[in-house]
């Protein structure tokens, strides 16, 4: 379990001054009107598109692999929208970490909360499946206003960023668990907690099955979902959080609990999770984290990379 860290004098060392400068700039920007920040984010996204071509290329390739029926023009339009949303996500981090409760809470629009409440009334813990949408930082903060939760946690290499992100992400929730601490995660679920888990990235070959994801028939898919879902009295249900197009906030939706899950057929179970990720993405494809190399791990280590163009 990771408690909120305390400030340390070493954070003021010269090697962290550039970090503090960038963080301070983001902090002051976070107090600007919300729609101003959205506009600034879209502008930053245009710069990403132009000056960080490698990330745009990863997004482009992911979209080509997932949607082979889309034309090059359609793919490029989606890449540009995705880069704009990536820029917005930069400013949303400041909102999630530093906005006071009164300001961020009024941006929350909740749907389907009865699906989250039902298993808890039965004395179950909840494995809450979140996905890597670009509003993820805001999603975590807003979720605490519905039901405070716990979540897996990956330490930051920069000690100042580690301090800030741990405090920011835990601001309206309970506590975080190191990502390799399987036992504590299972204990949290078995004690009735809501535990957030992200099953939709390429985590390598460990605890992995190659399952279909969109048009890619063999996609490295974690079996960690099944490991935690096998906890005693565990309900598994997905949630999404999308930024509204009209700038009025975020729609957080809780979906019904997965019935008869897991089944014991690991391939069928992780495929079911992937189908849920697909369903979520299709609602707001431009808001998904396409810049992650989702298909970097191949079924055989000698297989050519899907990111190498002929």
C-alpha distance (Angstrom), angle and dihedral (degrees) to the residues before:
residue distance angle dihedral
X1 . . .
X2 3.82 . .
X3 3.78 115.4 .
X4 3.78 122.3 -161.3
X5 3.82 106.5 -74.3
X6 3.78 124.3 -123.3
X7 3.78 125.6 -124.7
X8 3.81 113.6 -95.4
X9 3.79 128.6 -157.8
X10 3.81 90.7 -126.9
X11 3.80 89.1 68.9
X12 3.82 86.8 75.9
X13 3.81 94.0 60.9
X14 3.84 115.5 123.2
X15 3.82 92.2 -109.6
X16 3.83 88.4 68.7
X17 3.80 97.8 45.9
X18 3.81 93.9 95.5
X19 3.80 89.7 49.9
X20 3.81 91.0 51.2
X21 3.80 90.6 48.6
X22 3.80 92.6 53.8
X23 3.79 93.3 43.1
X24 3.82 92.3 48.3
X25 3.79 90.4 51.2
X26 3.81 90.8 51.3
X27 3.80 90.7 46.7
X28 3.81 93.9 55.0
X29 3.81 91.6 44.2
X30 3.81 88.8 53.1
X31 3.82 89.1 68.7
X32 3.78 92.9 60.6
X33 3.82 118.8 101.2
X34 3.79 113.0 -73.3
X35 3.80 95.9 -118.3
X36 3.79 90.6 50.1
X37 3.78 89.0 56.8
X38 3.79 91.6 49.1
X39 3.79 89.6 53.2
X40 3.80 91.6 47.1
X41 3.79 89.3 49.2
X42 3.78 92.5 53.3
X43 3.81 88.7 49.9
X44 3.79 91.0 50.0
X45 3.79 88.7 49.4
X46 3.80 90.4 56.9
X47 3.79 88.1 54.8
X48 3.82 90.0 49.9
X49 3.78 89.4 52.1
X50 3.78 92.8 50.9
X51 3.79 103.6 35.5
X52 3.82 103.5 29.0
X53 3.80 98.7 51.8
X54 3.80 94.8 159.1
X55 3.80 92.2 65.1
X56 3.78 92.0 44.4
X57 3.78 88.4 50.9
X58 3.81 91.7 52.7
X59 3.81 89.5 51.8
X60 3.80 90.6 46.7
X61 3.81 92.5 50.7
X62 3.81 93.4 46.6
X63 3.79 90.4 52.1
X64 3.80 92.3 47.3
X65 3.81 90.7 51.8
X66 3.80 94.2 46.3
X67 3.81 97.4 41.4
X68 3.82 108.1 31.6
X69 3.82 90.6 162.1
X70 3.80 92.9 63.2
X71 3.79 117.6 97.0
X72 3.79 122.1 -118.8
X73 3.81 88.5 -107.5
X74 3.80 92.1 53.6
X75 3.80 91.6 47.3
X76 3.80 92.5 50.1
X77 3.79 92.7 49.2
X78 3.80 89.2 52.1
X79 3.81 91.6 48.0
X80 3.79 90.4 54.2
X81 3.81 92.0 49.1
X82 3.78 89.8 47.5
X83 3.79 92.3 52.1
X84 3.81 89.2 50.8
X85 3.80 89.6 53.1
X86 3.80 89.9 47.0
X87 3.79 88.5 57.4
X88 3.79 91.1 49.6
X89 3.82 89.5 51.7
X90 3.81 89.1 61.0
X91 3.80 91.0 61.9
X92 3.80 92.6 39.3
X93 3.78 87.7 64.4
X94 3.80 89.2 64.1
X95 3.80 90.8 47.5
X96 3.80 92.1 50.2
X97 3.80 95.3 47.1
X98 3.79 101.9 39.5
X99 3.77 114.2 18.7
X100 3.82 112.4 110.3
X101 3.78 116.2 -114.0
X102 3.82 94.4 -105.6
X103 3.79 92.3 56.4
X104 3.79 101.3 46.0
X105 3.79 96.8 35.3
X106 3.80 92.9 64.6
X107 3.81 88.6 60.7
X108 3.81 91.2 62.4
X109 3.81 121.6 103.6
X110 3.82 111.7 177.4
X111 3.80 127.1 -158.6
X112 3.80 130.2 -178.1
X113 3.81 97.1 8.8
X114 3.80 88.1 150.8
X115 3.81 87.7 73.1
X116 3.80 89.4 60.0
X117 3.78 94.5 44.7
X118 3.83 97.2 47.6
X119 3.83 99.0 70.4
X120 3.80 92.0 42.9
X121 3.80 89.7 55.4
X122 3.81 85.9 56.5
X123 3.80 90.7 53.5
X124 3.78 95.2 -105.6
X125 3.75 128.9 139.7
X126 3.80 117.2 -130.3
X127 3.78 129.7 -127.3
X128 3.79 98.3 -157.6
X129 3.80 113.3 -157.6
X130 3.80 112.5 -145.8
X131 3.79 124.7 178.0
X132 3.79 133.5 -144.8
X133 3.76 100.7 -95.8
X134 3.78 116.4 152.9
X135 3.81 92.7 -111.2
X136 3.82 90.8 60.5
X137 3.83 94.8 119.9
X138 3.80 90.2 53.3
X139 3.81 90.2 44.2
X140 3.81 91.0 57.3
X141 3.80 93.3 48.2
X142 3.79 94.6 46.1
X143 3.78 93.6 46.6
X144 3.80 89.5 65.6
X145 3.81 89.4 65.6
X146 3.80 90.0 57.5
X147 3.82 99.5 39.6
X148 3.82 123.1 -21.7
X149 3.79 109.8 -120.8
X150 3.78 143.6 -176.9
X151 3.78 125.5 -123.3
X152 3.77 145.4 -173.2
X153 3.77 114.8 -93.8
X154 3.83 137.1 -153.8
X155 3.83 114.1 -160.5
X156 3.79 118.6 -124.5
X157 3.80 117.6 -121.9
X158 3.82 91.3 -134.1
X159 3.82 109.7 74.7
X160 3.82 93.9 -147.4
X161 3.80 92.4 49.3
X162 3.79 88.4 46.5
X163 3.81 89.4 54.7
X164 3.80 93.7 46.7
X165 3.80 99.4 42.8
X166 3.80 93.8 45.8
X167 3.79 91.7 52.4
X168 3.78 93.0 41.1
X169 3.79 96.1 49.2
X170 3.78 92.8 45.2
X171 3.77 95.0 47.6
X172 3.81 97.5 105.9
X173 3.79 99.6 14.2
X174 3.81 135.4 67.6
X175 3.78 115.3 -108.2
X176 3.78 143.1 -43.6
X177 3.79 130.8 -117.9
X178 3.82 124.9 -147.8
X179 3.79 107.6 -104.2
X180 3.81 93.7 -119.1
X181 3.80 94.6 49.7
X182 3.80 97.5 98.6
X183 3.79 93.7 162.6
X184 3.82 94.7 57.4
X185 3.79 91.4 47.0
X186 3.79 91.8 52.5
X187 3.81 90.9 45.3
X188 3.79 90.5 53.0
X189 3.80 91.6 52.7
X190 3.81 93.0 45.0
X191 3.80 90.4 51.2
X192 3.81 89.9 57.3
X193 3.80 100.9 -98.1
X194 3.79 126.6 143.9
X195 3.80 105.0 -118.7
X196 3.80 120.7 -168.0
X197 3.80 119.6 -141.7
X198 3.81 132.5 177.6
X199 3.83 112.3 -148.6
X200 3.80 100.1 169.7
X201 3.80 107.9 87.2
X202 3.79 134.9 82.0
X203 3.81 104.5 -98.8
X204 3.80 95.4 173.9
X205 3.81 127.8 -111.0
X206 3.78 101.4 -44.1
X207 3.82 113.8 102.2
X208 3.78 89.9 -4.0
X209 3.77 138.6 141.3
X210 3.78 123.8 -172.5
X211 3.79 105.7 -124.1
X212 3.81 136.3 162.1
X213 3.79 117.9 -82.8
X214 3.79 116.5 177.3
X215 3.84 106.2 -50.9
X216 3.82 95.2 -19.5
X217 3.82 105.9 95.0
X218 3.82 97.0 -164.4
X219 3.79 112.6 41.3
X220 3.80 122.7 162.5
X221 3.81 102.8 -110.5
X222 3.79 124.9 -179.5
X223 3.79 121.1 -119.3
X224 3.81 89.1 -158.2
X225 3.79 87.4 101.0
X226 3.81 89.6 63.4
X227 3.79 92.8 44.5
X228 3.80 91.2 58.2
X229 3.81 94.7 35.5
X230 3.81 88.7 61.3
X231 3.81 89.7 64.9
X232 3.79 115.6 118.6
X233 3.80 114.2 -85.0
X234 3.79 94.0 0.8
X235 3.79 125.2 161.3
X236 3.80 117.4 -164.4
X237 3.78 118.2 -152.4
X238 3.81 135.9 155.6
X239 3.78 130.7 -127.9
X240 3.80 135.0 -170.7
X241 3.78 135.2 -166.3
X242 3.80 118.8 -161.9
X243 3.77 129.3 -176.8
X244 3.80 111.2 -120.4
X245 3.79 115.7 -117.5
X246 3.81 91.9 -135.3
X247 3.81 93.5 59.7
X248 3.81 95.0 -115.2
X249 3.79 96.8 121.5
X250 3.79 139.9 -91.6
X251 3.79 136.0 -35.7
X252 3.81 110.6 -141.4
X253 3.79 113.1 -168.3
X254 3.80 130.2 -172.6
X255 3.80 116.5 -158.2
X256 3.80 128.9 -152.5
X257 3.79 119.8 -78.6
X258 3.81 115.5 -91.3
X259 3.79 105.8 -103.8
X260 3.82 119.4 -136.3
X261 3.78 93.0 4.3
X262 2.93 128.4 -172.3
X263 3.79 99.3 26.0
X264 3.80 99.5 -175.0
X265 3.79 91.6 -106.0
X266 3.79 99.1 105.5
X267 3.79 96.3 -170.0
X268 3.79 92.5 50.9
X269 3.80 91.4 45.6
X270 3.81 97.6 51.0
X271 3.80 89.2 43.0
X272 3.79 87.2 56.5
X273 3.80 89.8 53.1
X274 3.81 90.4 49.0
X275 3.80 90.1 51.5
X276 3.79 89.1 54.9
X277 3.81 90.0 50.6
X278 3.81 88.9 50.9
X279 3.79 91.0 50.4
X280 3.80 91.1 51.4
X281 3.81 93.2 46.9
X282 3.78 93.2 50.7
X283 3.79 89.6 60.0
X284 3.82 93.3 58.6
X285 3.84 110.0 4.4
X286 3.80 92.4 164.9
X287 3.83 90.7 59.9
X288 3.81 97.0 55.3
X289 3.82 124.5 104.1
X290 3.78 97.2 -106.9
X291 3.81 93.6 157.7
X292 3.83 89.9 78.2
X293 3.83 114.0 96.6
X294 3.79 92.7 -119.4
X295 3.82 94.4 172.7
X296 3.81 101.1 42.2
X297 3.84 95.4 114.5
X298 3.79 111.1 71.9
X299 3.81 126.6 -160.5
X300 3.80 90.0 -111.2
X301 3.78 122.3 33.0
X302 3.81 89.4 -132.3
X303 3.81 93.3 55.8
X304 3.82 112.9 113.1
X305 3.80 116.4 -105.0
X306 3.77 115.4 -98.1
X307 3.80 87.1 -139.8
X308 3.80 93.7 63.3
X309 3.77 110.5 93.7
X310 3.78 119.3 -149.8
